Amino acid sequence: MKIFDTLKKKKVDFIPQKKDEARIYVCGITPYDYTHIGHARSYVFFDSLRRYLKYRGYKVIYVQNFTDIDDKIINRSKKEGISWKELADKYIDAYWKDIRRLGVIDPDVSPKVSEHINEIVGAVEKLLEKGYAYRISDGIYFDVSKFKD
């Protein structure tokens, strides 16, 4: 099987890191509103890939996160007069209902950003220490000039 490698900008043979095991990580929704057809297209695609890999005999570990805390969520929650968590949970619940209606299999793991803030802060601190990120008045940014190509 060939897949498109966005880093190499070409199709490459699919060679898993571990024999007979395929790992898929897919960015999930930012739950500040209902899901849309673009979300559905992505998750139906990865569900199809997962099913195909299982059919081919791979053990598949499928992870899809939820970015359940960010500026869009905070701003929308203020507008609706509810907490950011209530807002995110409302749209995550709606997401599960919608995606299951399409027959998409639930991920093996669905981490939420809000549950991993300490790890994220640690990763950003390491990027700063190694010179791969920089701080300015409105935030911390990855220095794209440090990444070849």
C-alpha positions in Angstrom: 0.0 0.0 0.0 1.2 3.5 -0.8 0.4 6.6 1.2 1.2 10.3 0.6 3.9 11.5 2.8 3.3 15.2 3.3 6.9 15.8 4.6 8.5 14.1 1.5 5.7 15.5 -0.7 5.3 12.1 -2.5 3.7 8.7 -2.3 5.7 6.2 -0.3 5.3 2.5 0.7 3.4 2.1 4.0 5.8 0.5 6.4 4.6 0.5 10.0 7.1 1.3 12.8 6.1 -2.0 14.5 5.5 -5.1 12.5 1.8 -5.9 12.1 0.7 -2.8 14.1 -0.5 0.4 12.6 -1.0 3.6 14.6 -3.2 6.4 13.5 -3.4 9.8 15.2 -6.1 12.1 13.9 -6.7 15.6 15.1 -10.3 15.8 16.3 -12.7 18.7 16.5 -12.5 21.9 18.4 -16.0 21.6 20.0 -17.4 25.2 19.9 -20.2 24.4 17.4 -21.8 21.5 15.7 -19.8 19.3 13.3 -20.1 19.8 9.6 -19.5 17.8 6.4 -15.8 18.5 6.4 -15.5 16.8 9.8 -17.5 13.9 8.5 -15.4 13.5 5.4 -12.2 13.3 7.5 -13.5 10.8 10.0 -15.2 8.6 7.5 -11.9 8.5 5.5 -9.8 7.5 8.6 -12.5 5.0 9.6 -12.2 3.4 6.2 -8.4 3.4 6.4 -8.6 1.8 9.9 -11.0 -0.9 8.6 -8.8 -1.6 5.6 -5.7 -2.0 7.7 -7.5 -4.3 10.1 -8.7 -6.3 7.1 -5.1 -6.6 6.0 -4.2 -8.1 9.3 -2.8 -5.1 11.2 -3.5 -4.4 14.9 -4.7 -0.8 14.6 -4.4 1.7 17.4 -6.6 4.7 16.5 -6.4 7.9 18.5 -8.4 11.0 17.9 -8.2 14.0 20.2 -10.5 16.8 21.2 -9.2 20.4 21.4 -11.6 21.1 24.2 -10.1 24.4 25.4 -9.0 27.3 23.3 -9.9 30.9 22.5 -12.9 30.0 20.2 -14.4 27.8 23.0 -13.8 30.4 25.7 -15.3 33.2 23.6 -18.3 31.2 22.6 -18.9 30.1 26.2 -18.9 33.7 27.4 -21.4 34.6 24.7 -23.7 31.7 25.7 -23.2 32.4 29.5 -21.9 28.9 30.3 -18.5 27.5 31.3 -16.0 26.4 28.6 -16.3 22.9 29.8 -20.1 22.8 29.5 -19.8 24.2 26.0 -17.2 21.7 24.9 -19.0 18.8 26.5 -22.2 19.8 24.7 -20.6 19.8 21.3 -18.5 16.7 22.0 -21.8 14.8 22.8 -23.4 16.1 19.6 -20.3 15.0 17.7 -20.5 11.5 19.0 -24.2 11.3 18.0 -23.6 12.6 14.5 -20.5 10.5 13.7 -22.0 7.3 15.1 -25.0 7.8 12.8 -22.5 7.6 9.9 -21.4 4.2 11.2 -17.9 5.4 12.2 -16.2 3.2 14.8 -15.2 5.0 18.0 -11.5 5.7 18.4 -9.5 3.5 20.8 -8.5 6.6 22.7 -10.0 10.1 22.7 -7.8 12.4 24.8 -8.9 15.9 25.6 -6.4 18.8 25.5 -7.7 20.0 28.9 -6.6 16.8 30.4 -3.0 17.2 29.2 -2.2 20.9 29.9 0.9 20.1 32.0 2.4 17.9 29.3 1.7 20.6 26.6 3.3 23.3 28.8 6.4 21.0 29.2 6.7 20.4 25.5 6.5 24.1 24.8 9.1 24.9 27.4 11.4 22.3 25.7 10.9 24.0 22.3 11.8 27.3 23.9 14.9 25.9 25.6 16.1 24.3 22.4 15.5 27.5 20.4 12.7 26.0 18.2 10.2 28.5 19.6 10.2 32.1 20.6 8.0 34.3 22.8 6.5 37.7 21.9 3.9 39.8 23.6 0.9 37.8 22.4 2.2 34.3 22.8 4.8 31.6 22.0 5.4 30.6 18.4 7.2 27.8 16.6 10.2 29.1 14.6 9.5 27.7 11.2 13.0 28.9 10.0 14.4 26.1 12.2 12.6 23.4 10.3 14.3 22.5 7.0 12.0 22.8 4.0 
